[in-house]
Amino acid sequence: MNVIVCLHAGAAGAPLGRADRLALDQALSLAAREPGHQVTAVLVGTDTQTEALEGALAAGAHRAVRIDGEDVTNADFHSFGQIFAAAIKRLGADLVLAGMAPDHGGLAAVPAAMARHLGFVHVSGIEAMASAPPQGDGGSAVDVTVRGGGRKRRLRITLPAVLSVAGAAEGGSARVAGTGTGREVEVLSLVDPERTVVRRRAELNGKPEAGSRSPETVTSAAAFVAALYRK
């Protein structure tokens, strides 16, 4: 099983936050109990925002990937969801975990946006998680404990799925033997001059924009109108 943990990018040099540690802890505990699972930490940020990824490697993650793209300083949860989803499609994932951080600027909805763009199930408030027996169709699933409305519920989630984690794994922090040392943060570039955050937001709203093209000189109003509508 490929498990991806999406981290939050803080200020330059910021270590793993509490929400990220909870999600990483659940992923590492799952991998420790069942060898064969691979845990990849992913973060959208600059080359100075790698400390959280380095911390994930030190904790035992098999891989750490920084998504390098356009400036996302003012990006909203829609854009972050699309960026993470694009990276996850390239990396491949059965299960995506994200910590439930305080809602700053609406970014707590990023996991739900990711799930929408990936076409995955999304469940929030996960406090415990374990692999479920193989399903009748050969697919994978996880059993989770979810808190909501003052009650706890146990659910079986068919994968692939995006889960928002709110609690630490039983037994405390885990570590996958033989990983986390001597590994470097990888860089995955999503830079594409024809697909900016603004363009992705336009597509999200059902209004795709035409690709850019070289400057064109026109000499009449009719030619100007024709140029505007030319594909």
PyMOL commands that set and color helices and strands:
alter all, ss='L'
color gray80, all
select helices_A, chain A and resi 18-33+51-59+77-91+107-118+197-204+221-229
alter helices_A, ss='H'
color red, helices_A
select strands_A, chain A and resi 2-6+38-44+63-68+95-99+121-131+141-148+151-158+161-165+186-189
alter strands_A, ss='S'
color yellow, strands_A
deselect
rebuild
show_as cartoon
